[in-house]
Amino acid sequence: MDTAVTREGLREGVREICARFSDGYWRGLDARREYPEEFVRTMTESGYLGAFIPDEYGGMGLGLADTSVILEEINRSGGNAQPAHAQVYTMGTLLKHGSEEQKREYLPKIASGEIRLQAFGVTEPEAGTDTTSLSTTARRSPDGDRYIVNGRKMYISRVQHSDCMILLARTTPREEVKRKSEGLSVFLFDLGEAEGNGLTINPRRVMINNETNELVFEDLEIPAGALIGEEGQGFRYVLDGMNAERVLIAAECIGNGRWFVDKATERAKEREVFGRPIGQNQGIQFPIARAHVRVEAADLMRFRAAEMFESGEPCGAEANMALLLAAEAAWEAANVAMQTFGGYSYDAEYDVERKFRETRLFQVAPISTNLILSYVGEHVLGLPRSF
Ligand SMILES: Cc1cc2nc3c(=O)[nH]c(=O)nc-3n(C[C@H](O)[C@H](O)[C@H](O)COP(=O)(O)OP(=O)(O)OC[C@H]3O[C@@H](n4cnc5c(N)ncnc54)[C@H](O)[C@@H]3O)c2cc1C
């Protein structure tokens, strides 16, 4: 699916659905801190959240570039793709490393909406940026048919709206492996069975409407069949999925950036101060124009990274650069919109403050822009390793 017409058709299809969910819908959810059940259900039924799942497993079988357009359009419409996006990007681990049996069991049900896979557990209280220092363990039971999980995870989103989750845990003690990145494994297990049977979910209140949680594992038993791929290779599997995730999040930032530029432009044309539209002042006009230029530039890097990913070329540098450019462009556009709206930018009714809070996240999570710069410094420019 790579012709301009088809991609435009895809955009229109997503826009048509998003148009059914007004700014008021998202604003109301934000105020009540509620999950967009109806939106996610509609997107799932339309097939869009199964975009990345190949046709043979009941999905749309789209490439990364087209899939990213779906998330972009959600954010551009004024909505927030966060509540639904994990379903799209966690898929990579299962698709690439899951057994045929796991794929047949889960993918068609995820594509149809029967199973929601929205939770991805990596971060821990003492291991965020430094992922491989994580201390949650999964040990094989003596009879070998189960793993026993112990430890804590932090800021794990959407657990309440997911039927199962993907978890990264240590299966070989740190002292028994040569490198910290070895001995970690990925599991896919049922959350319904786990909660209350060794898994406690403690919600954390954060700056945006994103249900995120501390998870406490105390002797949680999961079946040995929950393991994805080979034991001990989990970190590599998670890294594998990162390039796709970076591109998808970059697309969400671009969606936000365009929303802010559109809103600021509209306001600058309409709002009259000193008897003329504020957009006539170059002090207002130029920052909006600059934000637009930056969003468009980031968009080019997003598509470059996506196309390289699709053709199987190494795209770590491009995917990381796309996310950095897009996160910063969206943030610049957010600030410009705040300035253009003046006092009204603080008023929830104008939605700028909500999107402003939402867009700030992308410089911090899922990866901090510092770590992207470190990647570029070390792996692209060959500068000395700092950690
Ligand atoms: C709303 C929200 C939802 C989230 N959802 C999930 C989820 O679903 N699943 C999940 O696993 N995680 C989730 N996270 C966690 C997120 O991925 C982490 O917060 C993120 O990876 C950063 O880790 P940290 O917060 O521990 O920061 P830290 O590791 O404490 O780092 C703090 C700061 O120091 C910087 N820093 C650290 N070392 C260096 C260095 N050597 N050089 C330069 N700078 C450095 C970092 O870049 C960062 O800016 C979520 C977070 C939020 C806020």
PDBQT file of the ligand as one rigid body, heavy atoms in Angstrom, charges set to zero:
ROOT
HETATM    1  C1  LIG A 401       2.724   8.780  31.187  1.00  0.00    +0.000 C 
HETATM    2  C2  LIG A 401       3.781   7.720  31.133  1.00  0.00    +0.000 A 
HETATM    3  C3  LIG A 401       3.479   6.481  30.610  1.00  0.00    +0.000 A 
HETATM    4  C4  LIG A 401       4.449   5.472  30.586  1.00  0.00    +0.000 A 
HETATM    5  N1  LIG A 401       4.100   4.229  30.115  1.00  0.00    +0.000 NA
HETATM    6  C5  LIG A 401       5.005   3.220  30.178  1.00  0.00    +0.000 A 
HETATM    7  C6  LIG A 401       4.624   1.897  29.811  1.00  0.00    +0.000 A 
HETATM    8  O1  LIG A 401       3.481   1.635  29.392  1.00  0.00    +0.000 OA
HETATM    9  N2  LIG A 401       5.553   0.920  29.910  1.00  0.00    +0.000 N 
HETATM   10  C7  LIG A 401       6.819   1.158  30.383  1.00  0.00    +0.000 A 
HETATM   11  O2  LIG A 401       7.604   0.204  30.446  1.00  0.00    +0.000 OA
HETATM   12  N3  LIG A 401       7.197   2.405  30.739  1.00  0.00    +0.000 NA
HETATM   13  C8  LIG A 401       6.331   3.443  30.668  1.00  0.00    +0.000 A 
HETATM   14  N4  LIG A 401       6.694   4.715  31.053  1.00  0.00    +0.000 N 
HETATM   15  C9  LIG A 401       8.036   4.935  31.598  1.00  0.00    +0.000 C 
HETATM   16  C10 LIG A 401       8.981   5.650  30.651  1.00  0.00    +0.000 C 
HETATM   17  O3  LIG A 401       9.330   4.788  29.579  1.00  0.00    +0.000 OA
HETATM   18  C11 LIG A 401      10.201   6.098  31.486  1.00  0.00    +0.000 C 
HETATM   19  O4  LIG A 401       9.749   7.118  32.350  1.00  0.00    +0.000 OA
HETATM   20  C12 LIG A 401      11.333   6.551  30.614  1.00  0.00    +0.000 C 
HETATM   21  O5  LIG A 401      11.886   5.453  29.949  1.00  0.00    +0.000 OA
HETATM   22  C13 LIG A 401      12.435   7.253  31.416  1.00  0.00    +0.000 C 
HETATM   23  O6  LIG A 401      12.810   6.517  32.542  1.00  0.00    +0.000 OA
HETATM   24  P1  LIG A 401      12.837   7.216  33.988  1.00  0.00    +0.000 P 
HETATM   25  O7  LIG A 401      11.581   7.965  34.173  1.00  0.00    +0.000 OA
HETATM   26  O8  LIG A 401      13.184   6.185  35.025  1.00  0.00    +0.000 OA
HETATM   27  O9  LIG A 401      14.012   8.259  33.893  1.00  0.00    +0.000 OA
HETATM   28  P2  LIG A 401      15.486   8.103  34.484  1.00  0.00    +0.000 P 
HETATM   29  O10 LIG A 401      16.101   6.853  33.989  1.00  0.00    +0.000 OA
HETATM   30  O11 LIG A 401      15.422   8.333  35.968  1.00  0.00    +0.000 OA
HETATM   31  O12 LIG A 401      16.208   9.344  33.799  1.00  0.00    +0.000 OA
HETATM   32  C14 LIG A 401      15.919  10.688  34.197  1.00  0.00    +0.000 C 
HETATM   33  C15 LIG A 401      16.544  11.658  33.204  1.00  0.00    +0.000 C 
HETATM   34  O13 LIG A 401      17.954  11.500  33.203  1.00  0.00    +0.000 OA
HETATM   35  C16 LIG A 401      18.406  11.327  31.869  1.00  0.00    +0.000 C 
HETATM   36  N5  LIG A 401      19.618  10.491  31.837  1.00  0.00    +0.000 N 
HETATM   37  C17 LIG A 401      19.851   9.333  32.493  1.00  0.00    +0.000 A 
HETATM   38  N6  LIG A 401      21.079   8.857  32.180  1.00  0.00    +0.000 NA
HETATM   39  C18 LIG A 401      21.626   9.743  31.292  1.00  0.00    +0.000 A 
HETATM   40  C19 LIG A 401      22.856   9.816  30.588  1.00  0.00    +0.000 A 
HETATM   41  N7  LIG A 401      23.794   8.881  30.711  1.00  0.00    +0.000 N 
HETATM   42  N8  LIG A 401      23.062  10.874  29.775  1.00  0.00    +0.000 NA
HETATM   43  C20 LIG A 401      22.131  11.837  29.627  1.00  0.00    +0.000 A 
HETATM   44  N9  LIG A 401      20.933  11.826  30.263  1.00  0.00    +0.000 NA
HETATM   45  C21 LIG A 401      20.692  10.794  31.086  1.00  0.00    +0.000 A 
HETATM   46  C22 LIG A 401      17.254  10.643  31.151  1.00  0.00    +0.000 C 
HETATM   47  O14 LIG A 401      17.370  10.804  29.763  1.00  0.00    +0.000 OA
HETATM   48  C23 LIG A 401      16.074  11.380  31.763  1.00  0.00    +0.000 C 
HETATM   49  O15 LIG A 401      15.869  12.592  31.076  1.00  0.00    +0.000 OA
HETATM   50  C24 LIG A 401       5.756   5.738  31.070  1.00  0.00    +0.000 A 
HETATM   51  C25 LIG A 401       6.064   7.012  31.578  1.00  0.00    +0.000 A 
HETATM   52  C26 LIG A 401       5.093   7.992  31.624  1.00  0.00    +0.000 A 
HETATM   53  C27 LIG A 401       5.456   9.335  32.210  1.00  0.00    +0.000 C 
ENDROOT
TORSDOF 0
